[in-house]
Amino acid sequence: MQNTLSKPAILKGVGLHSGREISLTMHPAEADSGIVFVRSDITDKDNIIPARWDRVADTQLCTVIANKDGVSVGTIEHLMSALRGCNIDNARIELDGAEVPVMDGSAMPFVKLIEQAGVAAQNVPRRALKILKEISVEKDGKQVTLRPADGAVFGGEIEFDHPQIGRQHFETRLLNGNFKHDIAQARTFGFLHEVEWMRSKGLARGGSLDNAIVLDRACIMNPEGLRFTNEFIRHKLLDAIGDLYLAGGAIIGAYDGTKAGHEMNNLILHALFADKDAYEWVEETAHNARQTTARASEKTMEIRACA
C-alpha cells in the first residue's frame, strides 16, 4: 500500500550554496499524487515542481528540478533519498527558498523528520517500476547500470587519488531498515580546493565542517572523523537512491554505479524510459510485498551463512 505522512513536520536549516536559512515543511498528500515541491516564496508564477526525472534542470553540484516557469529547487537528493528509504510515496514539500536545507550533509535529519511526522498507510496499491532487462549508460569513464533483481539493490564503486578514500565498494538492499542503518547517516564530501573555488564563485556559502566531510591534500579536516570507514561510497549510494526516486516510484531492480554522480543517475533514467521494453509499472500489493520481503530475507540469510 502507498504511504504518506500522518501530520505536517517542520525543519529549518541553511542552504548549502545560498548560506541563507530556509524553512521546510513536509505535508501529507493524497494517494497517487507523488512527491511535489512548493516554493512558498514565489507568488507571481507557478510555484509547484513535481519531483520527476524529466524535470531535472541541473546536475553539476547537486540535483536541481524546475517547472515550465523556470521556478526551481535544488539539493533535493538527500531528502528524496530519505523519502524513498522511509517508503513515503506521497508528500507535499513546502519551502521558502531555492534549496532544501543541507542540515548535517546526510539524510538522517530528514529520516528523523519523517519519524516525527509519522507514517500513514493509504488504501491504494503502490506502483513500482520493475526493471525487465539490463540497461547501461557510460560517459567519461563513469558508468551506471540497471538490471532485473528481486527487490531494490543499490551498489557502487568509487576511486579517488586521496589517501583517505582510495577505492571503495558497497552494496545494500532496501529492506528491514537497511537504509537507516547503512546509508542515511553518510555525509556529503568535498575537497578543500573545491570548496575554495566554489566560494570564489559565490557558491557553497553555507558549507562548513558541520554539514560536509572536507578533505585537504592528505587528511580529513573534520575533528570527529568519519561515521563509517567507507562513508564516501555510502553517501554516493545515498545520492543515487534519491536521484532514482525521481522515476516516480520505487524501483524493483539492481543499481550499480561506477564513479557515478547526479548526471549519470539522471542519464540512466532517461535511457530507461526511452526503452519501453526495459521496464513495466506493477502494483505492489500487501501480498506480493510480503512475498518479495520473504524471498529477499532468505537470500540475505543464505549470503550471511556462506560469509
N, C-alpha and C positions, 0 to 999 in steps of 0.2 A: 504494500500500500504506500501511497505518497505521504510525505511528511511536510509540515510547516512548523512555525514557532507557536508556542502556547500564548505568548504575550510579547509586546514590544520590549526591547532592551537597548540601552543607550551606552555608547562608548565615545570617549574623547581622546584625541592624540594629535601628534604632529605629523604633517605631511612630509614625506622624505625629501621631496625636491623643493616645495614651496617654503618649508620651515614654519608655516602658519598652523595654528590649532584648528582642527576640524572636528565637528560633531557628527557622529554617525548613529543612526537609529535603525535597528532591524525590526521590521514589522511582519506579522503573519500575512499570508496571501492565499488566495483561493486555489483550489486544486487546478492543475494544468496551466497555471499562469507562469510558472518557471521563476527564475531569478531575474529581478528587474532593479536597476539603479535609478534613483530620482535625485536630481540636483535641485535642492530646495532654494539655493541662492540664485537660480535662474528663473525669471518670471516673464520674460518678454519673448520667449520662444519655447519650442518643445523641449522639456527637461527630463524626459523619460528615455532611458537607454537600456534595452534588453541585453542581458549577458549572453551573447551569442558569438560564435566563431566568425561569422560574416560581418560583425560589427567591429572587429579589431582594426584599429587605425594606426597603431604604432607598437613595435616590439623591441625598440632599441635598448631602453633601460628598464622597462617594465612592460606589462601588458596594459594597453590603453584601448578602451572601447568608446565609440562615438555614435550618435544618431545622425539622421539626414540633415539636421540643422547645424551640425558641427559641435554640438554640446558633448563633452567627453568626461570620462572619469578614468583615472589611471591607478596603477599599483593595486589592481584588483585581485592579483593571483593568490595572495595569502588568504584572503577572505574566501575566495571561491574554493580554495583547497579545503578550508575548514568546513564549508557548507557541504562539499562532497564527502569529506571524511565523517561528518555527523549525519549524513543521509538526509539533508534538507533539500527537498525538491522545489519548494515554492517559498519565496520571500521577497519582500519589498525593502530595498536598502536605500534609506534616505540620508543624504549627506549635504553639508553646506559648503562644499569646496570641490576642487577638481581632482582630489586624490583620496584614496582610502588611507586613513592613518597608518603609519608604519608600525606603531607600537614597539615591541622588542625585536622586530625583524623576523618573527616566526608566525605560525598560525595559531599558537596556543591562546593568545588573548581572545581570538575570535571563537575558538572552541569553548572557552570559559563563558563568553557572552551567550553562546547558543545554549549552554547548560543552564545559565542563569534564566534565560527566557523559557526554557523547557521545550520539549518536542511534542507536537500534537499530530497524531495519526489522522489521515484523511481517507475516507472510504472510497478511494479511487485507485485502481491499479497503477503502479509505477511503470513508466515507459523507459526501457533500457535500450541502448544501442549495441547490438550484438555484431561483433566482427566475424565475417564469414570467410575471409581469405587474407593472406599476408599482403600488406601494402607498406611501402617504404619511401622515404624521401632522403636525399643526400645533398649537401651543399658545403663547400669549403672545408672538407674533412669532417663534417658533422653528419650524423645520421639518426633518424627516428624510424622505428618500425612498429606497426600494429599487427598482431596476429591472433587467430582464434585461441581462446582459452576458457576454462571453466572458472568463471568469476572474474574479478578485477585484479590484475597483477601489474605492478609498476617496478621496473628495473632499469638500471642505467650505469654508465661508467663515465668518469671524468679523468682528465690528466692535466696537471699544471706543473710547470717547471718551478716549483717552490718547495722547499724542504718540509713545510708543514702540511702540504697537500699531496703532491705526487699523483699516483694513480689510485683511484678508489672506485669500488663497485658495491652496489647494494640492491637488494630486491625485497619487496614487501607485497603482501596480499591484503587488500582492504576487507578485513574480516575480523570480527571479535575484538574490536578496539585497537587493532594494529596501527591505525592512523594516529591515534592519540599517543600511543606509547613509542612508536618507531619514527614518526615523521613530524608531528605537529610542533615539537619544540626546536627543531633545527632552524637556525637563523640564516638570513641572507649574509653574503660576504662580499668583500671587495678589497682592492689593494690601495695602499696609501697614495701612490702616484695617480691612480684613477680618481680617487676622491678629491685630490688637489686640483686635477684638471677639470672635473665636473663643477667644482665650486668656482673656478675661474670663469666658467660659462654660465654662472647663475643657477646651477643645479645643486642637488644634494645639500641644500641649506639646512634641512632638518636632520641630516645624518650625523650619527655620533657612535661612540662605543656602547651606548645604551641600546641601540637598535640595529647593530650590524657587527659582524666579525670583521675587523680590519687587520690586514697583514702588511708589514713593511717588507723589506727585501729578504728578511730571514725569519722573522718572528710573528707570532700573534700578539697584537697590541692590547687586547682585552685582558685586564688583570685577572679575571675569573677563569680564563681559558675557554676550553670547548665543553659543550654539553654531551657530545659523543665524539669518539676518536675519529669517526668518519662523518662529522656533521655536514661537511661540504656537499657530498653526494646526496645525503639525505635531504638537504634543502633543495637541491636540483630536482629531486623527485617530488618534493612538496610543490614546487612551481609547476611541474608537469601535471600533477593531479588537478591543480586549479585551472591551468590553461585548457586541459582537455575536458573539464566540466562545462566549458563553453560550447560543447557539442549539443547541449540542450537536454542532456540526460546522462545517467551513469553509463559507462562503457563496460560491456562484458567482453573482455579480451585482455591481451597482454601488451603492454607498452614497453619498449626497450629504446633508450636514448643513449647515444654515444656523443659526448661533448655537446649535448643539446642545450637549447635555451628557448626563450619565448618565441623567437621567429620560427624555429624548427617545429615547435609544438603547434603553432598555427598552420604551418605548411602541411603537416600531416593531416590535419582536419580538412584542409582544402582538397588534398589528394583523396582522402577517404570519401568525401561527399561527391567528388567528381566521378567516382566509380560506383554505380548503382548495384553492382554485383558483389561489392566488398562488405556490405552491411545490411542489416534489417532492423527495424524497430520492433521490439517484442514487449509484451505486457508481463511484468513481473508480479505474479500473484503471490499471496502468502504461502501457497502450497509449493510452487516451484522455487521460491526463495529459500524455503526450508530445505528442499532437496539440494539446491546449489550449495548452501551452507554445509550440509552434511557431507557432500562429496568433497568440498574443499577441506573440511576438517579432517576427513580420512586421509586425504593426500598429504596434508601437513603432518599428521601423525606418522605416516609412512616415512616421510623425509627425515623427521626427527629420530625415528627408530634406526635409520640407516646412518645417521651422522655420527 
